[in-house]
Amino acid sequence: MYVEMRRINKTFDGFQASKDVNFGVQKGHLAALLGPSGSGKTTILRMIAGLDRPDSGDILINGNRVNDIPGSKRGIGFVFQNYALFRYMTVADNIAFGLEVQKKNKKEIKDRVEELLELVSMQDLGKRYPHQLSGGQRQRVAFARALAPDPQLLLLDEPFAAIDAKVRRELRTWLKEMIGRVGVTSIFVTHDQEEAVEVADTIIITNQGRIEQIGTPEEVCRHPQTEFVADFVDAERFEALMAVRRVE
């Protein structure tokens, strides 16, 4: 496993947000943390990112325990729900930001920015500012910026929540294809079952701080392991979505 959470517990002001969390994600896979609001999804993501520290347990990335390693040193790219782009920077400058922090040379930065603009199909938009872009375009810039330092792990916190429903599916398909091309291990948080089925290789279902079940979309749909999963998963909808995915 490339990412592992081993017996993770986390409490905030007396509320236990993570209860004995255990799971692993294989290298190159795209995993979805799926569950209702307040189920502990984002807490897990933040602990992997180094934004929060577990009270107990171990977080491993590529076999190395990272509990005591700052998030900036973990080789992680993070895409936030609200894009978090710098308003007064151009698209190209936003993408270049992490590379400049790393003090890369100007030619290396320029080449990497051009490469990523092409990857996200925004070659002609590098000089625009965030307010001149659509929601889908802004999210693509956020993806490109997260990928710029060449992270080995990409974390995404409800990446499509702020995007108009009309472009969500197109962007989901694009994201899956892009991650497949780049080959980066990825974990994303969502409460949308359709999103999880369409994008993820593995679905990790959370509830009240616990992991209820881990499996492929087919396994979660057809073989629920707990009463919560059986009630939470819309099996008929899952089957229809999986049929579409197989055709595509």
C-alpha positions in Angstrom: 0.0 0.0 0.0 1.2 3.5 -0.8 -0.9 5.3 1.8 -1.8 3.6 5.1 -3.8 4.7 8.1 -3.2 2.4 11.1 -5.5 2.6 14.2 -6.0 6.3 13.8 -7.9 8.2 16.5 -8.7 11.9 16.6 -10.7 14.0 19.0 -11.8 17.7 18.8 -13.1 19.3 22.0 -14.5 16.0 23.3 -15.9 14.9 19.9 -14.2 11.8 18.4 -13.9 12.5 14.7 -11.9 9.4 13.9 -12.3 6.1 15.7 -9.7 3.3 15.1 -9.4 4.2 11.4 -7.6 1.6 9.3 -7.3 1.5 5.5 -4.7 1.5 2.7 -4.6 2.9 -0.8 -2.5 1.2 -3.5 0.0 3.2 -5.5 -1.5 4.8 -8.6 -5.1 4.2 -7.4 -7.9 6.8 -7.1 -9.8 6.3 -3.8 -13.0 8.0 -2.7 -13.8 8.8 1.0 -17.6 8.6 0.7 -20.0 9.3 3.6 -22.6 11.7 4.9 -21.7 15.1 6.4 -19.9 14.8 9.7 -18.8 11.2 9.1 -15.1 12.0 9.4 -14.0 12.2 5.7 -12.3 15.5 5.8 -10.6 14.9 9.1 -8.9 11.8 7.6 -7.8 13.8 4.6 -6.5 16.6 6.7 -4.5 14.2 8.9 -2.9 12.6 5.8 -2.1 16.2 4.5 -0.5 17.1 7.9 -3.0 19.8 8.6 -4.2 17.9 11.7 -2.3 15.5 13.8 -3.8 12.2 15.0 -4.1 11.6 18.8 -2.9 8.0 18.3 -2.0 5.6 15.4 0.3 5.8 12.5 0.1 7.4 9.0 2.4 5.9 6.4 3.2 7.2 3.0 5.3 5.0 0.8 6.2 2.9 3.8 7.4 5.9 5.9 5.7 7.0 9.1 4.9 10.7 8.6 3.1 11.7 11.8 6.0 14.0 12.8 6.8 15.2 9.3 5.3 18.7 8.3 2.8 18.6 5.5 5.0 20.6 3.3 7.6 17.8 3.4 5.3 14.9 2.7 5.2 15.2 -1.1 1.5 16.0 -1.2 -0.6 18.1 -3.6 -3.9 19.4 -2.1 -6.9 20.6 -4.1 -9.4 22.6 -1.9 -13.1 22.8 -2.4 -13.0 26.6 -3.0 -10.0 26.5 -5.4 -8.0 28.8 -3.1 -6.4 30.5 -6.2 -4.6 33.8 -5.7 -7.0 36.4 -7.2 -4.3 38.9 -8.3 -2.1 36.3 -10.0 -2.5 35.1 -13.5 -3.3 31.4 -14.2 0.4 30.8 -15.1 1.6 32.5 -11.9 -0.8 30.5 -9.8 0.5 27.3 -11.2 4.1 28.4 -10.8 3.6 29.4 -7.1 4.7 26.1 -5.5 7.7 25.8 -7.8 8.8 29.3 -6.8 8.5 28.4 -3.2 10.8 25.5 -3.9 13.2 28.0 -5.6 13.3 26.2 -8.9 15.1 28.0 -11.7 13.1 30.2 -14.1 13.4 27.9 -17.1 12.3 24.9 -15.2 9.3 26.8 -13.9 8.4 28.1 -17.3 8.7 24.6 -18.9 6.6 23.0 -16.1 3.9 25.6 -16.3 3.6 25.2 -20.1 3.5 21.4 -19.6 0.6 21.7 -17.1 -1.3 24.2 -19.1 -1.3 21.7 -21.9 -2.3 18.9 -19.6 -5.4 20.8 -18.4 -6.2 22.1 -21.9 -5.6 25.7 -21.0 -2.7 26.6 -23.2 -4.1 29.9 -24.3 -5.3 31.0 -20.9 -2.1 31.4 -19.0 -2.3 35.2 -18.8 -5.9 35.4 -17.6 -6.9 36.0 -14.0 -9.2 33.7 -11.9 -12.1 36.1 -12.2 -12.0 35.7 -16.0 -12.4 31.9 -15.8 -15.4 29.7 -15.4 -15.8 27.5 -12.3 -14.6 24.4 -14.2 -11.6 26.3 -15.5 -10.7 27.6 -12.1 -10.8 24.0 -10.7 -8.5 22.9 -13.6 -6.0 25.6 -12.5 -6.2 24.3 -8.9 -5.4 20.8 -10.1 -2.5 22.0 -12.2 -1.1 24.1 -9.3 -1.3 21.0 -7.0 0.5 18.9 -9.6 3.2 21.4 -10.3 5.7 20.2 -7.7 5.2 16.7 -9.0 3.7 15.2 -5.8 3.5 11.5 -5.2 0.1 11.9 -3.5 -2.8 14.1 -4.5 -5.6 14.9 -2.0 -8.9 16.5 -3.1 -11.5 17.9 -0.7 -14.9 17.8 -2.4 -13.3 19.1 -5.6 -16.5 19.4 -7.6 -18.8 20.9 -4.9 -18.4 24.5 -6.0 -18.9 23.7 -9.7 -22.1 24.1 -11.7 -24.0 20.8 -12.0 -23.9 21.0 -15.8 -20.1 20.7 -16.0 -19.5 18.3 -13.0 -19.7 15.1 -15.0 -17.4 16.4 -17.7 -14.9 17.5 -15.1 -15.1 14.1 -13.3 -14.4 12.3 -16.5 -11.5 14.6 -17.2 -10.1 14.2 -13.7 -10.1 10.4 -13.9 -8.4 10.5 -17.3 -5.8 13.1 -16.1 -4.9 11.1 -13.0 -4.6 8.0 -15.1 -2.1 9.8 -17.4 -0.1 11.3 -14.5 -0.2 8.1 -12.5 -0.4 9.9 -9.1 -2.0 8.1 -6.2 -5.1 10.2 -5.2 -7.7 10.3 -2.5 -10.7 12.5 -2.7 -13.6 13.4 -0.3 -17.2 13.3 -1.5 -20.7 12.8 -0.2 -21.9 12.2 -3.8 -22.4 8.5 -4.6 -22.5 9.2 -8.4 -19.2 11.0 -8.1 -17.6 8.1 -6.2 -18.8 5.5 -8.7 -17.8 7.4 -11.8 -14.3 8.3 -10.6 -13.0 6.0 -7.9 -11.1 2.7 -8.2 -11.8 2.1 -4.5 -14.6 3.5 -2.2 -14.0 3.9 1.5 -17.3 4.5 3.3 -17.2 6.5 6.5 -19.8 6.9 9.2 -19.5 8.6 12.6 -15.7 8.6 12.5 -15.4 4.9 11.6 -14.7 3.0 8.3 -17.8 1.0 7.5 -16.5 -0.7 4.3 -13.7 -0.6 1.7 -14.1 -2.0 -1.8 -14.6 -1.4 -5.4 -17.9 0.2 -6.5 -19.3 -3.2 -7.4 -18.3 -4.8 -4.0 -19.8 -1.9 -2.0 -23.0 -2.0 -4.0 -23.5 -5.8 -4.2 -22.0 -7.0 -0.9 -22.7 -4.4 1.8 -20.9 -5.5 5.0 -22.9 -3.4 7.5 -26.4 -2.3 8.0 -25.3 1.3 7.5 -23.8 0.6 4.1 -26.9 -1.3 3.0 -29.0 1.7 4.0 -26.7 4.4 2.7 -25.9 3.0 -0.7 -28.5 3.4 -3.4 -27.9 0.0 -5.0 -30.2 0.6 -8.0 -28.5 3.9 -8.7 -25.0 2.3 -8.2 -25.8 -0.5 -10.7 -27.0 2.0 -13.3 -23.9 4.2 -12.9 -21.6 1.2 -13.1 -23.3 0.1 -16.3 -22.6 3.5 -17.8 -19.0 3.3 -16.6 -18.4 -0.1 -18.1 -19.7 1.2 -21.5 -17.4 4.2 -21.3 
